[in-house]
Amino acid sequence: MKVLYFHQHFTTPAGSAGTRSYAMARALVADGHSVTMVCGRYAGGVTGLTMPFQGGRRRGCTDGINVIEFDLAYSNSDGFAKRALLFLKFAMSSVRLALTESYDVLFATTTPLTTGIPGICARWLRGKPFVFEVRDLWPELPRQMGVIRNPVVLAMMGGLEWCSYRSAHRLVGLSPGIVEGIARLGVPAERIAMIPNGCDLNIFSGNATPWRPAGVAPSDLMAIFTGTHGRANGLDAVLDVACELKRRARSDIKLVLIGSGGCKARLQARAEREGLDNVIFHAPVGKERLAGLMEAADVGMQLLANVPAFYYGTSPNKFFDYIAAGLPVLNNYPGWLAELIVERACGYAIPPENPVAFADALEAAADDRVQLREMGTRGRALAEREFSRSELAAKFIGWIETAFHSASKN
């Protein structure tokens, strides 16, 4: 098969963003298929292409993946209007490719939701098989967060969601709540597969060089958060617990935030204003460097704002990286991941917006390193048993092949 794969925020492991699309594309190539990845420029992303842009795009090959990169630069720090315009520009450029490129199957993954537009066009204007992967429930998520309040915009997004889901021959949901959300719009269950984010067991294999940022002593408990510092991540929770730990005089617990995003400057200013020297900010790092950080860390913090849509409707990269690295996970919101952590005893599930419970969990971790190591071991076993990237990729490939053969018969 020739697969035309749309992911606006694609990156290789050399970047600091999630690598699911890279891993899935590499698996398709290894299985004998041809993949053309269509993406934009992304802060923290590395596509592997270095030649200059010509006519607003550049083409090349990265690790066997054909890449078409548009000269459309995206950053999580951009304002809503700028990001929305960029999403639309990428969608329109993608439509032109969907209508002119040679391919057998079109695959598109969110976010943003507008990546479904080229798939809709491919399905109805060229009769091509369309597989749509849903990583977040839009517009439900921005509605609950209050990011988008305009009823007209929400209605338009709802229409695009409905049309994308109903146009796709097959859909992929990354969590139980996403699968349920797709089904609520009338998509038959047999057209939906849950394929969560996976664990890069080869990257987080314990062979990286351990390192700790300046300010973290070898004897300190180091709890890390890796990822975007945005509104959705609710990282004020880290500063709140830092205040509580200072009150308890627990100077042996350090909270390390690795990444960038629209809220980072404000968080740094608050930490400085309140004298929170137990919070350490660090720039984003690539996967190999990240593996070394996790080798030295004690706890991985899986944090999100207290928004019900997150409870069952997300499948965060960082959770799977943590357990792949054998790190106990501290999760601060209810839902399927919290339930998994409790069931498998591989970390701490605390209630949202509760710095006292957060501090209690960190103190328990610092005071019982034996139990902490046992939690990490169980997490790594969970990663190997249920979330191996290679096994999930095999299911992913089979699902795309099913869409291709099913559409070919009709």
The 8 nearest C-alpha neighbors of each residue, nearest first, counted from 0:
[[1, 32, 103, 2, 33, 104, 102, 31],
 [0, 2, 33, 102, 103, 34, 32, 104],
 [1, 3, 34, 104, 102, 105, 4, 103],
 [2, 4, 105, 35, 106, 34, 102, 104],
 [3, 5, 106, 36, 107, 35, 2, 37],
 [6, 4, 107, 37, 36, 106, 38, 108],
 [7, 5, 38, 9, 8, 108, 37, 107],
 [6, 8, 38, 39, 9, 5, 37, 89],
 [9, 7, 6, 41, 38, 39, 10, 44],
 [8, 10, 6, 7, 38, 20, 44, 46],
 [11, 9, 44, 45, 46, 14, 18, 8],
 [10, 12, 13, 45, 46, 21, 14, 18],
 [13, 11, 14, 286, 18, 285, 10, 15],
 [14, 12, 285, 11, 45, 286, 15, 10],
 [15, 13, 44, 45, 285, 12, 43, 16],
 [14, 16, 285, 43, 284, 283, 44, 286],
 [17, 15, 14, 43, 44, 18, 10, 226],
 [16, 18, 19, 316, 15, 10, 20, 12],
 [19, 17, 21, 20, 10, 11, 12, 22],
 [20, 18, 22, 21, 17, 23, 196, 197],
 [21, 19, 23, 22, 18, 24, 9, 6],
 [20, 22, 18, 24, 19, 23, 11, 25],
 [23, 21, 25, 19, 20, 24, 18, 26],
 [24, 22, 26, 20, 25, 21, 392, 19],
 [23, 25, 27, 21, 26, 22, 20, 28],
 [26, 24, 28, 22, 27, 23, 21, 29],
 [27, 25, 29, 23, 24, 28, 30, 22],
 [28, 26, 30, 24, 32, 25, 29, 23],
 [27, 29, 32, 25, 31, 30, 26, 33],
 [30, 28, 26, 31, 27, 25, 32, 24],
 [31, 29, 27, 28, 32, 26, 396, 25],
 [30, 32, 28, 29, 27, 33, 0, 26],
 [33, 31, 28, 0, 27, 30, 1, 34],
 [32, 34, 1, 28, 2, 0, 31, 35],
 [35, 33, 2, 64, 1, 65, 3, 36],
 [34, 36, 65, 3, 66, 4, 64, 2],
 [35, 37, 66, 4, 5, 65, 67, 34],
 [38, 36, 5, 67, 68, 66, 4, 6],
 [39, 37, 7, 68, 6, 9, 8, 69],
 [38, 40, 69, 7, 68, 71, 70, 41],
 [41, 39, 72, 71, 73, 70, 69, 42],
 [40, 42, 73, 44, 72, 8, 43, 74],
 [43, 41, 74, 44, 73, 40, 72, 75],
 [42, 44, 15, 14, 16, 41, 45, 283],
 [43, 45, 14, 10, 41, 42, 16, 15],
 [44, 46, 14, 10, 47, 11, 13, 43],
 [47, 45, 10, 48, 11, 44, 9, 61],
 [46, 48, 45, 61, 49, 11, 60, 10],
 [49, 47, 46, 50, 59, 61, 60, 58],
 [48, 50, 47, 51, 46, 59, 57, 52],
 [49, 51, 48, 52, 57, 59, 58, 53],
 [52, 50, 53, 49, 57, 56, 48, 55],
 [53, 51, 57, 56, 55, 54, 50, 70],
 [54, 52, 55, 56, 57, 51, 70, 50],
 [53, 55, 56, 52, 57, 70, 69, 51],
 [54, 56, 70, 53, 52, 69, 57, 71],
 [57, 55, 69, 52, 53, 70, 68, 54],
 [56, 58, 52, 68, 67, 53, 69, 59],
 [59, 57, 67, 66, 68, 56, 60, 65],
 [58, 60, 66, 65, 48, 61, 67, 57],
 [59, 61, 65, 64, 66, 63, 62, 58],
 [60, 62, 64, 63, 47, 65, 59, 66],
 [63, 61, 64, 60, 25, 65, 47, 11],
 [62, 64, 61, 60, 65, 28, 25, 34],
 [65, 63, 61, 60, 62, 34, 66, 35],
 [64, 66, 60, 35, 59, 36, 34, 61],
 [65, 67, 36, 59, 35, 60, 58, 37],
 [68, 66, 58, 37, 57, 36, 38, 69],
 [67, 69, 38, 39, 57, 56, 37, 66],
 [70, 68, 56, 39, 71, 55, 38, 67],
 [69, 71, 55, 56, 40, 39, 72, 68],
 [70, 72, 39, 69, 40, 73, 85, 89],
 [71, 73, 40, 41, 70, 39, 74, 42],
 [74, 72, 41, 40, 42, 71, 75, 82],
 [73, 75, 76, 42, 77, 41, 72, 260],
 [76, 74, 260, 77, 261, 73, 229, 227],
 [75, 77, 261, 260, 74, 78, 262, 229],
 [78, 76, 75, 74, 82, 81, 79, 261],
 [79, 77, 81, 80, 82, 76, 75, 261],
 [78, 80, 82, 81, 83, 77, 146, 84],
 [81, 79, 83, 82, 78, 84, 77, 85],
 [82, 80, 84, 78, 83, 79, 85, 77],
 [81, 83, 85, 79, 84, 80, 86, 77],
 [82, 84, 86, 80, 85, 81, 79, 87],
 [85, 83, 87, 81, 82, 86, 80, 88],
 [84, 86, 82, 88, 87, 83, 89, 81],
 [87, 85, 83, 89, 84, 88, 82, 90],
 [86, 88, 90, 84, 85, 89, 91, 83],
 [89, 87, 85, 91, 90, 86, 92, 84],
 [88, 90, 92, 86, 87, 91, 93, 85],
 [91, 89, 93, 87, 88, 92, 114, 113],
 [90, 92, 94, 88, 93, 89, 87, 95],
 [91, 93, 89, 95, 90, 94, 88, 96],
 [94, 92, 90, 96, 91, 95, 117, 89],
 [93, 95, 117, 97, 91, 96, 92, 90],
 [96, 94, 98, 93, 92, 97, 99, 91],
 [95, 97, 99, 93, 98, 100, 94, 92],
 [98, 96, 94, 95, 99, 117, 121, 100],
 [97, 99, 95, 96, 94, 100, 121, 125],
 [98, 100, 96, 97, 95, 101, 94, 102],
 [101, 99, 96, 97, 102, 98, 3, 95],
 [100, 102, 99, 103, 1, 3, 97, 98],
 [103, 101, 1, 2, 104, 3, 100, 105],
 [102, 104, 1, 0, 2, 127, 105, 128],
 [105, 103, 2, 128, 102, 129, 127, 3],
 [106, 104, 3, 129, 2, 4, 128, 130],
 [105, 107, 4, 130, 131, 129, 3, 5],
 [108, 106, 5, 131, 4, 114, 132, 115],
 [109, 107, 132, 6, 131, 133, 5, 110],
 [110, 108, 111, 112, 133, 134, 114, 132],
 [109, 111, 112, 108, 134, 135, 114, 133],
 [110, 112, 109, 113, 114, 86, 7, 108],
 [111, 113, 114, 110, 109, 115, 137, 160],
 [112, 114, 115, 111, 116, 90, 86, 87],
 [115, 113, 112, 116, 90, 111, 107, 109],
 [114, 116, 113, 118, 163, 117, 112, 107],
 [115, 117, 119, 118, 114, 113, 90, 120],
 [118, 116, 94, 120, 119, 115, 97, 93],
 [119, 117, 121, 115, 116, 120, 129, 122],
 [118, 120, 116, 122, 117, 121, 166, 163],
 [121, 119, 117, 118, 124, 123, 122, 116],
 [122, 120, 118, 125, 127, 119, 124, 123],
 [123, 121, 126, 127, 119, 120, 125, 124],
 [122, 124, 120, 126, 121, 125, 119, 127],
 [123, 125, 120, 121, 122, 126, 98, 119],
 [126, 124, 121, 127, 123, 122, 98, 120],
 [127, 125, 122, 123, 124, 121, 128, 406],
 [126, 128, 122, 121, 125, 129, 104, 103],
 [129, 127, 104, 406, 403, 122, 105, 168],
 [128, 130, 105, 167, 168, 118, 106, 104],
 [131, 129, 106, 169, 167, 170, 168, 105],
 [132, 130, 170, 107, 106, 108, 167, 171],
 [131, 133, 171, 108, 170, 172, 107, 109],
 [134, 132, 172, 109, 135, 171, 108, 131],
 [133, 135, 173, 109, 172, 132, 110, 313],
 [136, 134, 133, 313, 137, 312, 177, 110],
 [135, 137, 139, 140, 177, 138, 312, 134],
 [138, 136, 139, 140, 135, 112, 141, 160],
 [137, 139, 140, 141, 156, 142, 157, 136],
 [140, 138, 137, 142, 136, 141, 143, 308],
 [139, 141, 143, 142, 137, 138, 308, 136],
 [142, 140, 144, 146, 143, 147, 138, 139],
 [141, 143, 139, 145, 140, 144, 147, 138],
 [144, 142, 140, 145, 141, 139, 306, 308],
 [145, 143, 141, 146, 142, 140, 306, 231],
 [144, 146, 142, 143, 147, 141, 148, 140],
 [145, 147, 141, 144, 142, 148, 143, 79],
 [148, 146, 145, 142, 141, 149, 153, 152],
 [149, 147, 150, 145, 142, 146, 153, 152],
 [148, 150, 152, 151, 147, 153, 154, 142],
 [151, 149, 153, 152, 154, 148, 147, 155],
 [150, 152, 154, 153, 149, 155, 156, 148],
 [153, 151, 155, 149, 154, 150, 156, 147],
 [152, 154, 150, 156, 155, 151, 157, 149],
 [153, 155, 157, 151, 152, 156, 150, 158],
 [156, 154, 158, 152, 157, 153, 151, 159],
 [157, 155, 159, 153, 158, 154, 138, 160],
 [156, 158, 154, 160, 155, 159, 153, 138],
 [159, 157, 155, 161, 156, 160, 162, 154],
 [160, 158, 156, 162, 157, 161, 163, 155],
 [159, 161, 157, 163, 158, 162, 156, 164],
 [162, 160, 158, 164, 159, 163, 165, 157],
 [161, 163, 159, 165, 160, 164, 166, 158],
 [164, 162, 166, 160, 115, 161, 165, 159],
 [165, 163, 161, 167, 166, 162, 160, 181],
 [164, 166, 162, 163, 167, 161, 186, 185],
 [167, 165, 163, 164, 162, 119, 168, 122],
 [168, 166, 129, 169, 130, 164, 165, 131],
 [167, 169, 129, 130, 402, 128, 166, 190],
 [168, 170, 130, 190, 167, 402, 191, 131],
 [171, 169, 191, 131, 130, 132, 190, 192],
 [172, 170, 132, 192, 193, 191, 133, 131],
 [171, 173, 193, 178, 133, 177, 174, 132],
 [172, 174, 195, 194, 193, 134, 314, 196],
 [173, 175, 177, 176, 172, 314, 312, 195],
 [176, 174, 178, 177, 311, 179, 312, 193],
 [175, 177, 311, 312, 179, 178, 174, 180],
 [178, 176, 180, 312, 174, 172, 179, 175],
 [177, 179, 172, 175, 181, 180, 176, 182],
 [180, 178, 176, 182, 177, 181, 183, 175],
 [181, 179, 177, 183, 178, 182, 176, 184],
 [180, 182, 178, 179, 183, 184, 177, 186],
 [181, 183, 186, 179, 184, 185, 180, 178],
 [184, 182, 180, 185, 181, 179, 186, 178],
 [185, 183, 182, 181, 186, 161, 180, 164],
 [184, 186, 182, 183, 187, 181, 165, 164],
 [185, 187, 182, 184, 181, 188, 165, 190],
 [188, 186, 189, 190, 185, 182, 191, 181],
 [189, 187, 190, 191, 186, 182, 192, 178],
 [188, 190, 187, 191, 192, 186, 169, 170],
 [189, 191, 169, 188, 187, 170, 192, 168],
 [192, 190, 170, 188, 189, 171, 169, 193],
 [193, 191, 171, 172, 194, 170, 190, 178],
 [192, 194, 172, 173, 171, 195, 174, 178],
 [193, 195, 173, 192, 172, 171, 391, 196],
 [196, 194, 173, 174, 193, 197, 314, 172],
 [195, 197, 314, 316, 173, 194, 19, 319],
 [196, 198, 388, 386, 387, 319, 195, 199],
 [197, 199, 319, 388, 387, 323, 200, 386],
 [200, 198, 201, 202, 388, 203, 323, 197],
 [199, 201, 203, 198, 202, 323, 204, 387],
 [200, 202, 204, 199, 203, 198, 323, 205],
 [203, 201, 199, 200, 204, 290, 287, 286],
 [204, 202, 324, 200, 290, 201, 323, 205],
 [203, 205, 201, 206, 202, 200, 324, 207],
 [204, 206, 207, 203, 294, 324, 290, 291],
 [205, 207, 204, 208, 203, 291, 202, 294],
 [208, 206, 291, 205, 290, 209, 294, 287],
 [207, 209, 291, 210, 206, 294, 290, 288],
 [210, 208, 291, 295, 294, 292, 207, 211],
 [211, 209, 292, 295, 291, 208, 212, 294],
 [210, 212, 292, 215, 295, 213, 209, 296],
 [213, 211, 215, 214, 210, 281, 279, 255],
 [214, 212, 215, 211, 216, 279, 210, 281],
 [213, 215, 212, 216, 279, 211, 277, 253],
 [216, 214, 213, 212, 211, 219, 253, 217],
 [215, 217, 219, 218, 214, 211, 213, 251],
 [218, 216, 219, 215, 211, 220, 295, 221],
 [217, 219, 216, 220, 251, 215, 221, 252],
 [220, 218, 251, 216, 252, 217, 221, 215],
 [219, 221, 252, 365, 297, 253, 251, 222],
 [222, 220, 253, 296, 297, 219, 254, 252],
 [223, 221, 298, 254, 299, 297, 255, 253],
 [224, 222, 255, 299, 300, 256, 254, 298],
 [223, 225, 256, 300, 257, 299, 255, 226],
 [226, 224, 257, 258, 256, 223, 317, 227],
 [227, 225, 258, 257, 228, 224, 259, 317],
 [226, 228, 260, 259, 229, 258, 225, 232],
 [229, 227, 260, 259, 262, 263, 232, 261],
 [230, 228, 262, 260, 261, 231, 232, 227],
 [229, 231, 232, 233, 262, 228, 304, 261],
 [230, 232, 304, 229, 233, 303, 144, 228],
 [233, 231, 303, 304, 229, 230, 234, 302],
 [232, 234, 304, 303, 235, 231, 230, 236],
 [235, 233, 236, 237, 232, 228, 238, 302],
 [234, 236, 238, 237, 233, 239, 266, 240],
 [235, 237, 234, 239, 238, 233, 240, 352],
 [238, 236, 240, 235, 234, 239, 241, 254],
 [237, 239, 241, 235, 240, 236, 242, 270],
 [240, 238, 236, 242, 241, 237, 354, 235],
 [239, 241, 354, 243, 237, 242, 238, 358],
 [240, 242, 238, 244, 239, 243, 237, 245],
 [243, 241, 245, 239, 240, 244, 246, 238],
 [242, 244, 240, 246, 241, 245, 247, 239],
 [245, 243, 247, 241, 246, 249, 242, 240],
 [246, 244, 248, 242, 247, 243, 249, 241],
 [245, 247, 243, 244, 248, 242, 249, 241],
 [246, 248, 244, 245, 249, 243, 250, 242],
 [247, 249, 245, 246, 250, 244, 251, 243],
 [250, 248, 244, 251, 247, 245, 252, 246],
 [249, 251, 252, 248, 245, 277, 253, 244],
 [250, 252, 219, 249, 220, 253, 218, 365],
 [253, 251, 220, 250, 219, 249, 221, 254],
 [254, 252, 277, 221, 278, 220, 222, 255],
 [255, 253, 278, 222, 223, 221, 277, 279],
 [254, 256, 223, 279, 278, 280, 222, 224],
 [255, 257, 224, 280, 223, 281, 279, 225],
 [258, 256, 225, 281, 283, 282, 224, 280],
 [259, 257, 283, 226, 282, 227, 225, 281],
 [258, 260, 228, 227, 263, 283, 282, 226],
 [261, 259, 228, 76, 227, 229, 75, 263],
 [260, 262, 76, 229, 263, 75, 228, 77],
 [263, 261, 229, 265, 228, 260, 264, 266],
 [262, 264, 266, 265, 228, 260, 261, 259],
 [265, 263, 267, 266, 262, 268, 261, 260],
 [264, 266, 268, 267, 262, 263, 269, 261],
 [267, 265, 263, 269, 268, 264, 270, 262],
 [268, 266, 270, 264, 269, 265, 263, 271],
 [267, 269, 265, 271, 266, 270, 272, 264],
 [268, 270, 272, 266, 271, 267, 273, 265],
 [271, 269, 275, 267, 273, 268, 272, 274],
 [272, 270, 274, 268, 269, 273, 267, 275],
 [271, 273, 269, 270, 274, 268, 275, 267],
 [272, 274, 270, 271, 275, 269, 242, 268],
 [273, 275, 271, 272, 276, 270, 269, 277],
 [276, 274, 270, 277, 273, 278, 271, 241],
 [275, 277, 278, 274, 279, 270, 271, 253],
 [276, 278, 253, 275, 254, 279, 241, 250],
 [279, 277, 254, 276, 275, 255, 253, 280],
 [278, 280, 255, 254, 256, 277, 281, 276],
 [281, 279, 256, 255, 257, 278, 282, 267],
 [280, 282, 257, 256, 258, 279, 283, 255],
 [281, 283, 258, 257, 259, 284, 280, 256],
 [284, 282, 258, 257, 15, 259, 281, 285],
 [285, 283, 15, 289, 288, 282, 286, 14],
 [286, 284, 15, 14, 13, 288, 287, 289],
 [285, 287, 289, 12, 288, 290, 15, 13],
 [288, 286, 290, 289, 285, 291, 202, 207],
 [287, 289, 291, 290, 285, 286, 284, 292],
 [288, 290, 286, 292, 287, 291, 285, 284],
 [289, 291, 287, 293, 288, 292, 203, 207],
 [292, 290, 209, 207, 294, 208, 288, 289],
 [293, 291, 289, 210, 295, 294, 290, 209],
 [294, 292, 296, 290, 295, 291, 289, 324],
 [293, 295, 291, 209, 292, 296, 290, 205],
 [294, 296, 209, 293, 292, 210, 211, 291],
 [297, 295, 293, 221, 294, 298, 292, 222],
 [296, 298, 221, 222, 220, 326, 295, 299],
 [299, 297, 222, 327, 326, 328, 296, 223],
 [300, 298, 328, 223, 222, 321, 326, 329],
 [299, 301, 329, 224, 223, 328, 302, 330],
 [300, 302, 330, 329, 318, 299, 328, 331],
 [303, 301, 331, 232, 300, 330, 233, 304],
 [304, 302, 232, 233, 231, 305, 332, 301],
 [303, 305, 233, 232, 231, 306, 302, 230],
 [304, 306, 351, 303, 332, 307, 352, 233],
 [305, 307, 308, 309, 304, 144, 143, 310],
 [308, 306, 309, 310, 305, 143, 311, 333],
 [309, 307, 306, 310, 312, 140, 311, 139],
 [310, 308, 312, 307, 313, 306, 311, 303],
 [309, 311, 334, 307, 333, 308, 312, 335],
 [310, 312, 176, 334, 335, 309, 313, 175],
 [313, 311, 176, 309, 177, 308, 174, 310],
 [314, 312, 309, 174, 311, 315, 135, 134],
 [313, 315, 174, 173, 196, 195, 316, 312],
 [316, 314, 317, 318, 313, 196, 319, 301],
 [317, 315, 319, 318, 17, 196, 320, 314],
 [316, 318, 320, 319, 315, 321, 225, 301],
 [319, 317, 321, 320, 316, 315, 301, 322],
 [318, 320, 198, 322, 321, 317, 316, 323],
 [319, 321, 317, 323, 318, 322, 198, 324],
 [322, 320, 326, 318, 324, 319, 323, 299],
 [321, 323, 378, 325, 379, 324, 319, 326],
 [324, 322, 320, 379, 321, 325, 198, 382],
 [325, 323, 203, 321, 322, 326, 320, 293],
 [324, 326, 375, 379, 322, 323, 376, 378],
 [325, 327, 375, 321, 322, 324, 298, 299],
 [328, 326, 346, 375, 298, 374, 345, 299],
 [329, 327, 346, 299, 300, 298, 330, 347],
 [328, 330, 347, 300, 346, 301, 348, 299],
 [331, 329, 301, 348, 302, 332, 328, 347],
 [332, 330, 349, 351, 302, 350, 348, 329],
 [333, 331, 351, 350, 330, 305, 334, 310],
 [334, 332, 310, 337, 350, 331, 335, 338],
 [335, 333, 310, 311, 337, 336, 338, 332],
 [334, 336, 338, 311, 337, 339, 310, 333],
 [337, 335, 339, 338, 334, 340, 333, 330],
 [338, 336, 340, 348, 334, 339, 335, 333],
 [337, 339, 335, 341, 336, 340, 342, 334],
 [338, 340, 336, 342, 337, 341, 343, 335],
 [341, 339, 337, 345, 343, 338, 342, 344],
 [342, 340, 344, 338, 339, 343, 337, 348],
 [341, 343, 339, 340, 344, 338, 345, 337],
 [342, 344, 340, 345, 341, 339, 377, 378],
 [345, 343, 341, 340, 342, 346, 374, 377],
 [344, 346, 374, 378, 340, 327, 343, 377],
 [347, 345, 328, 327, 329, 340, 344, 374],
 [346, 348, 329, 328, 330, 349, 360, 340],
 [349, 347, 330, 337, 329, 331, 341, 340],
 [348, 350, 331, 330, 347, 356, 357, 351],
 [351, 349, 331, 332, 353, 352, 348, 333],
 [352, 350, 332, 331, 353, 305, 349, 333],
 [351, 353, 354, 350, 236, 305, 331, 304],
 [352, 354, 355, 351, 356, 350, 357, 349],
 [355, 353, 240, 357, 356, 239, 358, 352],
 [354, 356, 358, 357, 353, 359, 243, 240],
 [357, 355, 359, 358, 354, 353, 360, 349],
 [356, 358, 354, 360, 355, 359, 353, 240],
 [359, 357, 361, 355, 360, 356, 240, 354],
 [358, 360, 356, 362, 357, 361, 355, 363],
 [361, 359, 363, 357, 358, 362, 364, 356],
 [362, 360, 364, 358, 363, 359, 365, 357],
 [361, 363, 365, 359, 364, 360, 366, 358],
 [364, 362, 360, 366, 361, 365, 359, 367],
 [363, 365, 361, 362, 367, 366, 371, 360],
 [366, 364, 362, 363, 220, 367, 361, 368],
 [365, 367, 363, 364, 362, 368, 361, 369],
 [368, 366, 369, 364, 370, 365, 363, 371],
 [367, 369, 371, 370, 372, 365, 366, 364],
 [370, 368, 372, 371, 367, 373, 374, 366],
 [371, 369, 373, 372, 368, 367, 374, 364],
 [370, 372, 368, 374, 369, 373, 364, 367],
 [371, 373, 375, 369, 374, 370, 368, 376],
 [372, 374, 370, 376, 375, 371, 377, 369],
 [375, 373, 345, 371, 377, 372, 376, 327],
 [376, 374, 325, 327, 326, 378, 372, 373],
 [375, 377, 373, 379, 378, 374, 325, 372],
 [378, 376, 380, 374, 375, 379, 345, 381],
 [377, 379, 322, 375, 345, 381, 376, 380],
 [378, 380, 325, 382, 322, 376, 323, 381],
 [381, 379, 377, 383, 378, 382, 384, 376],
 [382, 380, 378, 384, 379, 383, 385, 377],
 [383, 381, 386, 379, 380, 323, 384, 385],
 [384, 382, 380, 387, 381, 385, 386, 379],
 [383, 385, 381, 382, 380, 386, 387, 379],
 [386, 384, 382, 381, 383, 387, 390, 380],
 [387, 385, 382, 197, 198, 388, 383, 384],
 [386, 388, 198, 383, 389, 390, 197, 382],
 [387, 389, 197, 391, 198, 390, 199, 392],
 [390, 388, 392, 387, 391, 393, 26, 197],
 [391, 389, 393, 392, 387, 388, 394, 386],
 [390, 392, 394, 388, 393, 389, 395, 387],
 [393, 391, 395, 389, 390, 394, 23, 388],
 [392, 394, 390, 396, 395, 391, 397, 389],
 [393, 395, 397, 391, 392, 396, 398, 390],
 [394, 396, 392, 398, 393, 397, 391, 399],
 [397, 395, 393, 399, 398, 394, 392, 400],
 [396, 398, 400, 394, 395, 399, 401, 393],
 [397, 399, 401, 395, 396, 400, 394, 402],
 [400, 398, 402, 396, 401, 397, 403, 395],
 [399, 401, 403, 397, 402, 398, 404, 396],
 [402, 400, 398, 404, 399, 403, 405, 397],
 [403, 401, 399, 405, 400, 404, 169, 406],
 [402, 404, 400, 406, 401, 405, 128, 407],
 [405, 403, 407, 401, 406, 402, 400, 408],
 [406, 404, 402, 407, 408, 403, 401, 409],
 [405, 407, 409, 403, 408, 404, 128, 402],
 [408, 406, 404, 405, 409, 403, 128, 402],
 [407, 409, 406, 405, 404, 403, 402, 401],
 [408, 406, 407, 405, 404, 126, 128, 403]]
